[in-house]
Amino acid sequence: MTDAATNPLLLESTLPYGLPDYRQIRPEHYLPAFEAAFAEHRREIENITRVRSMPTFENTMVALERSGDLLGRVARTFYTVSSADATAQIQEIDEALAPLMAAHQDAVQLDGQLYGRVKTLHDRLDDLALEPEQRYLVERHFREMTHAGAGLDDAQKQQLTELNQRLSVLTTTFEKNLLADTNDLAVVFDDAAELDGLTEGELSAAAQNATDRGLDGRYVVTLTLFTGHPYLSSLTNRESRRRLMEASRSRGSRGNEHDNREVLREMVRLRAERAALLGYDSHAAYVTSDETAGSPEAVHALLRRLAVPAARNARAEQEALQRIVDAEAAPFALEAHDWAFYTEKVRAAEYDLDRTALRPWFEAERVLQDGVFRAATALYGITFTEREDLPAYHPDARVFEVHNADGSPQGLFILDLYTRDTKRGGAWMNSIVSQSRLRGTLPIVVNNLNVPKPAAGQPTLLTLDEVTTLFHEFGHALHGLFATVTYPRFAGTAVFRDFVEFPSQVNEMWILWPEVLAAYARHRETGEPLPQEVVDKLHASEAFNQGFATSEYLAASWIDQAWHALDAHAAAEVTDVAAFEAAALADIGLDNPTVPTRYSSTYFAHVFSGGYSAGYYSYIWSEVLDADTVEWFRENGGLTRENGDRFRQRLLGVGGSKDPLEAYRDFRGRDADIAPLLKRRGLDA
């Protein structure tokens, strides 16, 4: 135990913007801080529910929004670390915390007296003369508490609480297993010749990984979250590609102590039981009922509509790849681990374009400063100043202060670029502090990526996919920085799950925008810009390989939907995870073994340890809005302050304070059109 009077998590930070002083925080501070924060939040809720006077917006909604401030601060501080630097000690805390956090959240969400006060206000909405944000706050709290089960009887609430606690434990177990198995399956190579095709920087990163593991003189390639590793496109040794793909696909399903199959099967069953308890036919029905999609049927209709042309295009792409292989001296039947490598050969043949050779033009610091930041400055007038005096949670994480064009402070942005064994896979944005006028706070947002870190003295050269990820995650960061709301409930990216990817996808459009690209895509040695003929080829090849890309994404989305369409009885009958996946993919016509799903269930972190259960469809759902918005920017002059200010004020700036589709109509002047998406992905033929 630690003394509450000296626990830095229980004291107001003295650093700018309320940044936690990670230099002072030790692992043993976290659990006592959570216990104190839980207790304080319970007292705050009791102070609301013991009021004898009629519920008012002030004594109920404002008081509710003020409550939980300490818990929010402690939680955001901890979960930033538990996802990005999960040491063994942090993982133990995470496991112990999971059921405690679930129980506390239920105690608040299911509080009958609190729900009664919120319901009273909701029933009288038309009589309260509220501002739009205030009215929407009442609507959302009532909807969310109802959705969470606040209307159940006491016995049902007890059952629900037990389900939620067990699910929280399973979620943490899934993530812990995946991290451990991913590290365990990092592929060891004895000879640099086995890694022929990698750049000098990639090879040095693999050598450094080996040294870090006590394997001097060898090479270790760590795994990414995706099924397909980026190195598959450049490794000339087919056996090396096979080993890398095999390791990736076997995560969480090897029958060892990190096997996730039983974990996810129990999760699916318990989610179905919870949905039934809450009055829904399935977990998917439960989730989509409070998203913009509205129902699983709407999701399935979109996925099936896209799957047919995507699978057709993927087969055509496969035939083109096979022709390349057949022309070689020793032809063979194309397999999944060959796709990316031969795709680059076809791209070179059809477009005279070698994307793997572009890395020297994508030096990470230049991409960040002259690409990501420059585009944001051009659009929104914001500027970035690195604050080396401010501590982040890890030495690799960098802190930048963000100011508006008029010099006013906007918040802090933290970038954590590099992969490490203690960081979960993938890329994400999260908040350490969220903006709120009520609490007088400005935002601190974090972007995490998993770029291999080269050896000391070597430059960090990005792939085009990594450049895309950097722009994408910064789109989330802009959403978190710009949302300007009164109530904490609406801060940052607190929007419907199937809308949250929209701003990040829009931000990808600036990657190849001429004035942005010309600034950041410069050769690291010569300073020469990326040749215009290469840029033209990148544009010409934008729809290339989209059959594969769309199919692998849709396959993962459909697996997610298939699991979560099950009722509890059907879920209990599933005994073979791989067979279930295969049947699901056959059902939608995406069962091409050469085009594997982007994620298999046992390493599908978005769904089984993240917040995307029954919601992985969100990316393509949001992309309908994204593609339509890109058309708007192009029609209205592109990268201008006027356009940026409109997008900031009418979409990014509202956070979750109004219905997202209403906000979109306010920005666009109409509902989104699906045609630009179909054209972008080559699905309109």
C-alpha positions in Angstrom: 0.0 0.0 0.0 1.1 3.6 -0.5 0.2 6.7 1.5 -2.7 8.6 -0.2 -1.1 11.9 0.8 1.9 11.1 -1.3 0.4 9.0 -4.1 1.1 11.2 -7.2 -2.1 9.8 -8.8 -4.2 11.2 -6.1 -2.7 14.7 -6.3 -3.4 17.3 -8.8 -0.7 17.4 -11.4 1.5 20.5 -11.4 2.5 20.0 -15.1 0.9 21.9 -18.0 -2.5 20.7 -19.1 -2.7 18.3 -16.2 -0.2 15.9 -17.8 0.5 13.1 -15.2 4.1 13.2 -13.9 5.1 9.8 -15.0 8.5 10.3 -13.4 6.8 10.1 -10.0 4.4 7.3 -10.7 5.3 3.7 -9.8 3.3 0.6 -10.5 2.4 0.2 -6.8 0.6 3.5 -6.9 -2.1 2.4 -9.3 -4.3 0.0 -7.3 -4.5 2.2 -4.2 -5.3 5.2 -6.4 -8.1 3.2 -8.1 -9.5 2.2 -4.8 -9.6 5.8 -3.6 -11.1 6.9 -6.9 -13.8 4.3 -6.8 -14.8 5.3 -3.3 -14.9 9.0 -4.2 -17.0 8.3 -7.2 -19.5 6.3 -5.1 -19.8 9.2 -2.7 -20.4 11.6 -5.5 -23.2 9.3 -6.9 -24.7 9.0 -3.4 -24.8 12.8 -3.1 -26.9 12.9 -6.3 -29.3 10.2 -5.4 -29.9 11.3 -1.8 -31.2 14.7 -2.9 -34.9 14.8 -1.9 -36.0 17.6 -4.3 -37.2 16.9 -7.8 -34.5 16.1 -10.3 -33.3 19.1 -12.3 -30.7 19.3 -15.0 -28.4 21.0 -12.5 -28.7 18.7 -9.5 -28.7 15.5 -11.6 -27.1 15.8 -15.0 -24.5 18.5 -14.2 -23.6 16.7 -10.9 -23.3 13.4 -12.8 -21.0 15.0 -15.3 -18.8 16.5 -12.5 -18.6 13.1 -10.8 -15.9 10.6 -11.5 -13.2 13.2 -12.3 -10.5 11.5 -10.2 -11.4 8.0 -11.5 -11.2 9.3 -15.0 -7.8 10.8 -14.5 -6.4 7.7 -12.8 -7.9 5.3 -15.4 -6.6 7.3 -18.4 -3.2 7.5 -16.9 -3.1 3.7 -16.2 -4.6 2.4 -19.4 -2.3 4.5 -21.5 0.6 2.6 -19.9 -1.1 -0.8 -19.9 -1.6 -0.7 -23.6 1.8 0.8 -24.6 4.2 -0.4 -21.9 2.7 -3.5 -20.3 5.5 -4.8 -18.2 4.8 -8.0 -16.2 3.9 -5.9 -13.1 1.5 -3.7 -15.1 -0.2 -6.8 -16.6 -0.7 -8.2 -13.0 -2.3 -4.9 -12.0 -4.5 -4.9 -15.2 -5.7 -8.4 -14.4 -6.5 -7.5 -10.8 -8.2 -4.3 -11.9 -10.5 -5.7 -14.6 -13.3 -7.2 -12.4 -13.0 -4.2 -10.0 -13.5 -1.7 -12.8 -16.4 -3.7 -14.3 -18.1 -3.9 -10.9 -17.7 -0.2 -10.3 -19.0 0.8 -13.7 -22.0 -1.5 -13.2 -22.7 0.0 -9.8 -23.0 3.4 -11.4 -24.8 2.5 -14.6 -27.2 0.2 -12.9 -28.0 2.4 -9.9 -31.8 2.4 -9.7 -32.1 5.7 -7.9 -29.8 7.5 -10.3 -31.6 5.9 -13.3 -35.0 7.1 -11.8 -33.8 10.7 -11.7 -32.4 10.6 -15.2 -35.6 9.0 -16.5 -37.7 11.7 -14.8 -35.8 14.3 -16.7 -36.0 12.3 -19.9 -39.8 12.0 -19.5 -40.0 15.8 -19.1 -37.6 16.8 -21.8 -40.0 19.0 -23.7 -40.8 21.0 -20.6 -37.2 21.8 -19.5 -36.2 24.5 -22.0 -32.7 23.0 -22.4 -30.0 24.0 -24.9 -29.4 21.4 -27.6 -26.2 20.0 -26.0 -28.0 19.7 -22.6 -31.0 18.0 -24.2 -28.8 15.5 -26.0 -26.9 14.8 -22.8 -30.1 13.7 -21.1 -31.1 11.6 -24.1 -27.7 9.9 -24.2 -27.4 9.2 -20.5 -31.0 7.7 -20.4 -30.3 5.7 -23.5 -27.0 4.4 -22.3 -28.2 3.5 -18.8 -31.2 1.7 -20.3 -29.0 -0.1 -22.8 -26.6 -1.1 -19.9 -29.5 -2.7 -18.0 -30.6 -0.1 -15.5 -34.2 -1.0 -16.0 -33.7 -4.7 -15.0 -34.8 -6.0 -11.6 -32.3 -6.6 -8.8 -31.8 -10.3 -9.6 -31.2 -9.6 -13.2 -28.8 -6.8 -12.3 -26.8 -9.2 -10.1 -26.6 -11.7 -13.0 -25.6 -8.9 -15.4 -22.9 -7.7 -13.0 -21.4 -11.2 -12.7 -21.4 -11.5 -16.5 -19.7 -8.2 -17.0 -17.0 -9.0 -14.4 -16.3 -12.3 -16.0 -16.1 -10.7 -19.4 -13.7 -8.1 -18.2 -11.4 -10.8 -16.9 -11.6 -12.7 -20.2 -10.8 -9.5 -22.2 -7.7 -8.9 -20.2 -6.7 -12.6 -20.5 -7.1 -12.5 -24.2 -4.9 -9.4 -24.6 -2.3 -10.8 -22.2 -2.2 -14.1 -24.1 -2.0 -12.4 -27.5 0.9 -10.2 -26.4 2.8 -13.2 -24.9 2.2 -15.4 -28.0 3.1 -12.6 -30.4 6.4 -12.1 -28.6 7.0 -15.9 -28.4 6.4 -16.4 -32.1 8.8 -13.7 -33.3 10.7 -15.4 -36.1 14.4 -16.1 -35.6 16.6 -16.2 -38.7 20.2 -17.4 -38.6 21.5 -15.7 -41.7 21.0 -12.3 -43.3 20.6 -14.1 -46.6 17.2 -15.5 -45.4 16.1 -11.9 -45.2 17.2 -10.9 -48.6 15.0 -8.0 -49.9 14.8 -6.1 -46.6 16.3 -2.7 -46.5 19.4 -1.8 -44.4 17.2 -0.2 -41.8 14.9 -3.2 -41.6 17.8 -5.6 -41.3 19.4 -3.5 -38.6 16.1 -3.5 -36.7 16.0 -7.3 -36.9 19.6 -7.6 -35.7 18.8 -5.2 -32.8 15.7 -7.3 -31.9 18.0 -10.4 -31.7 20.5 -8.6 -29.6 17.8 -7.5 -27.2 16.8 -11.1 -26.8 20.3 -12.4 -26.2 20.7 -13.8 -29.7 23.7 -11.8 -31.0 24.6 -12.5 -34.6 21.1 -13.6 -35.5 18.0 -11.8 -36.7 14.5 -11.6 -35.2 11.4 -10.3 -37.0 8.6 -9.4 -34.6 5.0 -9.9 -35.7 2.4 -7.2 -36.5 -1.2 -7.4 -35.5 -2.3 -8.0 -39.1 -2.2 -11.5 -40.6 0.0 -10.2 -43.4 3.4 -8.9 -42.3 4.7 -5.9 -44.2 8.0 -7.7 -44.9 6.1 -10.3 -47.0 6.1 -7.9 -49.9 9.9 -7.7 -50.1 11.4 -11.0 -48.8 12.7 -12.9 -51.8 13.1 -16.2 -49.8 9.8 -18.1 -50.1 10.5 -20.2 -47.0 11.1 -17.1 -45.0 7.8 -15.7 -46.1 6.1 -19.0 -45.3 7.6 -19.0 -41.8 6.5 -15.4 -41.1 2.9 -16.0 -42.3 2.7 -19.3 -40.4 3.8 -17.7 -37.2 1.4 -14.8 -37.6 -1.6 -17.1 -38.3 -0.9 -19.4 -35.4 -1.1 -16.8 -32.6 -3.4 -17.8 -29.8 -4.2 -21.3 -31.3 -1.2 -23.5 -30.5 -2.5 -25.4 -27.5 0.0 -23.7 -25.2 -0.6 -21.6 -22.1 -1.4 -18.6 -24.4 -4.1 -20.3 -26.4 -7.1 -18.0 -26.9 -9.6 -20.4 -28.3 -11.4 -21.3 -25.1 -11.2 -17.7 -23.9 -12.9 -16.3 -27.0 -15.5 -19.1 -27.0 -16.5 -18.3 -23.5 -16.6 -14.6 -24.3 -18.9 -15.2 -27.3 -21.2 -17.3 -25.1 -21.3 -14.8 -22.2 -21.9 -11.9 -24.6 -24.9 -13.7 -26.0 -26.2 -14.5 -22.5 -25.9 -10.8 -21.6 -27.7 -9.7 -24.8 -30.6 -12.1 -24.0 -30.8 -10.8 -20.4 -31.0 -7.3 -21.9 -33.8 -8.3 -24.3 -31.8 -8.7 -27.5 -31.6 -11.7 -29.9 -27.8 -11.5 -30.1 -24.8 -9.5 -29.0 -24.7 -8.0 -32.5 -28.3 -6.8 -32.2 -27.5 -5.3 -28.8 -24.4 -3.4 -30.0 -25.8 -2.1 -33.3 -29.1 -0.9 -31.6 -27.1 2.0 -30.2 -24.9 2.7 -33.3 -25.7 4.6 -36.5 -26.3 1.3 -38.3 -29.3 0.4 -36.1 -29.4 -3.3 -36.7 -27.2 -6.3 -37.7 -29.4 -6.6 -40.8 -28.2 -3.2 -42.1 -24.6 -4.2 -41.5 -25.0 -7.5 -43.2 -26.7 -5.9 -46.2 -23.7 -3.6 -46.7 -21.1 -6.4 -46.2 -22.8 -8.8 -48.6 -23.2 -6.0 -51.2 -19.5 -5.4 -51.1 -18.3 -9.0 -50.7 -19.4 -10.2 -54.1 -17.5 -7.7 -56.3 -14.6 -7.8 -53.8 -14.2 -11.6 -54.1 -14.5 -11.4 -57.9 -11.8 -8.7 -58.1 -9.6 -10.7 -55.7 -9.9 -13.8 -58.0 -8.9 -11.7 -61.0 -5.9 -10.4 -59.1 -4.9 -13.9 -58.1 -5.0 -15.1 -61.7 -2.7 -12.2 -62.6 -0.3 -13.2 -59.8 -0.4 -16.8 -60.9 0.6 -15.9 -64.4 3.7 -14.2 -63.1 4.6 -17.3 -61.0 3.9 -19.6 -63.9 6.4 -17.7 -66.1 9.3 -18.3 -63.6 11.8 -21.2 -63.9 10.2 -23.1 -61.1 6.5 -22.4 -61.0 4.2 -23.3 -58.1 0.7 -22.7 -56.9 0.4 -19.3 -55.3 -0.2 -19.4 -51.6 -1.2 -16.7 -49.1 2.4 -15.9 -48.1 3.3 -15.2 -51.7 0.5 -12.7 -52.4 2.2 -9.5 -51.3 5.6 -10.4 -52.9 4.1 -11.1 -56.3 1.6 -8.2 -56.0 4.7 -5.9 -56.1 5.9 -7.7 -59.2 2.6 -7.1 -60.9 2.5 -3.5 -59.7 6.0 -3.1 -61.2 4.9 -4.7 -64.4 1.6 -2.8 -64.8 2.5 0.5 -63.3 6.3 0.4 -63.3 6.1 1.0 -59.5 8.1 -0.6 -56.7 6.5 0.6 -53.5 9.2 -1.2 -51.4 11.7 1.2 -52.9 9.9 4.3 -51.7 11.2 4.1 -48.1 14.1 6.6 -48.6 11.5 9.3 -49.4 9.6 8.6 -46.2 11.9 9.4 -43.3 9.7 9.4 -40.2 10.6 12.8 -38.8 10.1 14.5 -42.1 6.8 12.8 -42.6 5.7 13.9 -39.2 6.8 17.5 -39.4 6.4 18.4 -43.1 3.5 16.0 -43.8 1.2 15.3 -40.9 1.8 18.5 -39.0 2.1 20.7 -42.1 -1.3 19.5 -43.4 -2.9 20.2 -40.1 -1.4 23.7 -40.0 -2.6 24.5 -43.5 -6.2 23.3 -42.7 -6.7 24.4 -39.2 -3.9 27.0 -38.4 -2.6 24.9 -35.5 1.2 24.7 -34.7 3.3 22.2 -32.9 6.2 22.7 -30.5 8.0 19.8 -29.0 8.2 19.9 -25.2 11.2 17.8 -24.2 10.8 19.2 -20.7 7.5 17.3 -20.3 7.7 13.6 -19.3 5.8 11.0 -21.2 5.2 7.4 -20.0 8.1 5.9 -22.0 11.4 7.4 -23.3 10.3 6.8 -26.9 7.1 8.8 -26.5 7.4 12.5 -27.5 5.3 15.4 -26.3 4.2 18.3 -28.5 2.3 21.4 -27.4 -0.5 22.4 -29.8 -1.5 26.1 -30.3 -4.2 27.6 -32.5 -3.5 30.3 -35.1 -4.3 33.0 -32.6 -1.7 31.6 -30.2 -4.2 30.2 -27.8 -3.4 26.7 -26.3 -5.2 23.8 -27.7 -3.6 20.8 -25.9 -0.8 18.3 -26.0 -0.1 15.6 -28.6 2.0 12.6 -27.7 3.5 10.4 -30.4 4.8 6.9 -29.5 6.1 5.6 -32.8 8.1 2.4 -32.2 7.2 -1.2 -31.5 8.4 -3.0 -28.3 7.6 -6.2 -26.6 5.6 -4.4 -23.9 3.3 -2.7 -26.4 0.2 -4.3 -27.9 0.0 -4.7 -31.6 -1.6 -2.3 -34.1 -2.0 1.4 -33.9 -4.4 3.5 -31.9 -5.3 6.9 -30.3 -6.3 7.5 -26.7 -6.7 10.4 -24.4 -4.8 11.1 -21.1 -6.9 14.2 -20.4 -10.2 15.0 -22.2 -11.5 18.5 -22.9 -14.5 19.9 -21.0 -15.7 23.4 -20.4 -17.4 22.2 -17.2 -14.1 20.9 -15.8 -11.9 23.5 -17.4 -9.7 21.0 -19.0 -7.8 20.9 -22.4 -7.0 17.6 -24.1 -3.9 15.5 -24.1 -4.1 12.8 -26.8 -1.7 10.0 -27.7 -1.0 8.3 -31.0 0.6 4.8 -30.8 2.2 3.0 -33.8 4.3 -0.1 -34.1 7.1 0.9 -36.4 10.3 -1.2 -36.1 13.0 0.8 -34.4 16.3 0.8 -36.3 19.7 0.5 -34.6 21.2 3.6 -33.1 22.3 6.0 -35.8 20.1 4.5 -38.5 17.2 6.6 -39.9 13.6 5.5 -39.4 12.3 5.0 -42.9 8.6 4.3 -43.3 6.6 2.2 -45.8 3.8 3.9 -47.5 1.4 1.8 -45.3 3.1 3.2 -42.2 2.8 6.7 -43.6 -0.9 6.0 -44.1 -1.2 4.8 -40.5 0.5 7.9 -39.2 -1.9 10.2 -41.0 -4.9 7.9 -40.0 -4.1 7.9 -36.3 -3.5 11.7 -36.4 -7.0 12.1 -37.7 -8.2 10.5 -34.5 -5.9 12.8 -32.6 -7.4 15.9 -34.3 -10.8 14.7 -33.3 -9.6 14.4 -29.7 -7.9 17.8 -29.8 -10.7 19.7 -31.5 -13.9 18.5 -29.9 -15.0 21.5 -27.9 -17.8 20.5 -25.5 -19.2 21.5 -22.2 -19.8 18.0 -20.8 -17.1 15.3 -20.4 -19.5 12.7 -21.7 -19.1 14.2 -25.2 -15.4 14.9 -25.2 -13.0 13.9 -28.0 -13.9 10.7 -29.9 -16.8 9.8 -27.6 -19.1 9.2 -30.6 -20.8 6.1 -32.0 -18.3 3.3 -32.7 -19.3 3.1 -36.4 -18.7 6.9 -36.8 -15.4 7.2 -34.9 -13.2 6.1 -37.8 -14.6 8.7 -40.2 -12.3 11.7 -39.3 -9.2 9.5 -39.2 -10.0 8.1 -42.7 -10.6 11.6 -44.1 -7.2 12.7 -42.8 -5.6 10.0 -45.1 -6.5 12.1 -48.1 -3.6 14.5 -47.5 -0.9 11.8 -48.0 -0.7 12.3 -51.7 -2.1 15.9 -51.8 0.5 17.7 -54.0 1.7 20.5 -51.7 1.8 18.1 -48.7 3.6 15.3 -50.5 6.1 17.7 -52.1 7.0 18.9 -48.6 7.6 15.6 -46.8 8.4 13.0 -49.5 12.1 13.9 -50.0 15.0 11.5 -50.4 16.8 11.2 -47.1 20.2 11.5 -48.7 19.7 13.9 -51.7 16.7 15.9 -50.5 15.1 15.4 -54.0 11.3 15.2 -54.0 9.6 12.0 -54.9 9.6 12.1 -58.8 6.3 13.2 -60.3 6.2 10.1 -62.5 6.2 8.0 -59.3 3.5 10.1 -57.8 1.4 9.7 -61.0 1.9 5.9 -60.8 0.8 5.9 -57.2 -2.4 7.6 -58.2 -2.9 5.3 -61.2 -2.5 2.3 -59.0 -4.8 3.4 -56.2 -7.4 0.8 -57.0 -4.8 -1.9 -57.6 -5.0 -4.9 -55.3 -8.3 -3.5 -53.8 -10.0 -6.9 -54.4 -7.5 -8.4 -51.9 -7.6 -5.5 -49.5 -11.4 -5.3 -49.4 -11.8 -9.0 -49.2 -9.4 -9.5 -46.3 -11.1 -6.7 -44.4 -14.6 -7.9 -45.2 -13.6 -11.4 -44.1 -12.6 -10.1 -40.7 -15.8 -8.0 -40.4 -17.9 -11.0 -41.3 -16.2 -13.3 -38.7 -16.9 -10.7 -36.1 -20.6 -10.6 -37.2 -20.9 -14.4 -37.3 -19.6 -14.9 -33.8 -21.9 -12.2 -32.4 -25.0 -13.2 -34.3 -25.1 -16.4 -32.2 -27.5 -16.8 -29.3 -26.2 -18.4 -26.1 -27.3 -21.9 -27.1 -25.7 -21.7 -30.5 -22.6 -20.2 -29.0 -22.2 -23.0 -26.5 -22.4 -25.6 -29.3 -19.3 -24.1 -31.2 -16.4 -26.4 -30.3 -14.0 -25.7 -33.2 -12.9 -22.1 -33.7 -11.2 -22.7 -37.1 -14.2 -24.7 -38.5 -16.6 -21.9 -37.4 -14.5 -19.3 -39.2 -14.3 -21.4 -42.3 -18.1 -21.9 -42.4 -18.7 -18.2 -41.8 -16.3 -17.2 -44.7 -17.9 -19.7 -47.0 -21.3 -18.2 -46.2 -20.3 -14.8 -47.5 -18.1 -16.2 -50.4 -14.8 -15.0 -48.9 -13.3 -18.4 -48.3 -10.3 -18.1 -50.6 -7.3 -19.6 -48.8 -5.0 -17.4 -50.8 -6.7 -14.3 -49.4 -6.7 -14.9 -45.6 -8.8 -12.8 -43.3 -7.1 -9.7 -41.9 -7.4 -11.2 -38.4 -8.4 -14.7 -37.3 -10.4 -15.0 -34.1 -7.6 -15.9 -31.8 -5.7 -12.7 -32.5 -8.6 -10.5 -33.4 -7.8 -7.9 -30.7 -10.3 -5.3 -32.0 -13.1 -7.7 -31.2 -12.0 -9.7 -28.2 -9.9 -7.3 -26.2 -10.8 -3.9 -27.8 -14.0 -2.0 -28.2 -15.1 -3.3 -31.6 -17.1 -6.4 -30.7 -19.8 -6.7 -33.4 -18.4 -3.4 -34.6 -15.5 -4.1 -36.8 -17.7 -3.3 -39.8 -17.3 0.3 -38.6 -14.3 1.0 -40.8 -16.2 0.4 -44.1 -19.4 2.0 -42.7 -17.4 5.1 -41.9 -15.6 4.9 -45.2 -18.9 5.7 -47.0 -18.8 9.1 -45.2 -15.1 9.4 -45.7 -15.1 8.9 -49.5 -18.0 11.3 -49.9 -16.2 13.9 -47.8 -13.0 13.6 -49.8 -15.1 14.4 -52.9 -16.4 17.5 -51.1 -12.9 18.7 -50.3 -11.8 18.2 -53.9 -14.8 20.0 -55.2 -14.2 22.9 -52.8 -10.5 23.7 -53.3 -8.9 21.1 -51.1 -6.3 22.1 -48.5 -7.6 25.5 -47.4 -8.3 27.1 -44.1 -11.9 27.8 -45.0 -12.5 24.1 -45.7 -10.5 23.0 -42.6 -12.5 25.4 -40.4 -15.8 24.2 -41.7 -14.8 20.5 -41.1 -13.5 21.4 -37.6 -16.5 23.5 -36.6 -19.3 21.2 -38.0 -17.8 17.8 -37.4 -14.6 17.5 -35.4 -15.5 20.2 -33.0 -18.9 18.9 -31.9 -17.4 15.7 -30.5 -20.3 13.5 -29.3 -22.5 16.4 -28.5 -25.0 15.8 -31.3 -26.2 12.9 -33.5 -23.2 12.2 -35.8 -25.3 11.8 -38.9 -27.0 15.1 -38.2 -23.5 16.7 -37.9 -22.6 15.1 -41.2 -25.6 16.5 -42.9 -24.8 19.9 -41.4 -21.3 19.7 -42.9 -22.2 18.1 -46.3 -25.6 19.5 -46.9 -27.0 16.0 -47.4 -26.7 12.3 -46.5 -23.6 10.5 -47.7 -23.5 8.9 -51.1 -22.0 5.4 -51.4 -20.8 5.9 -55.0 -17.4 7.4 -54.2 -16.6 4.4 -52.0 -17.5 1.9 -54.7 -15.4 3.8 -57.2 -12.4 4.0 -54.7 -12.4 0.3 -54.1 -13.0 -0.7 -57.7 -16.4 -2.2 -56.8 -18.5 -0.2 -59.2 -17.9 -2.2 -62.3 
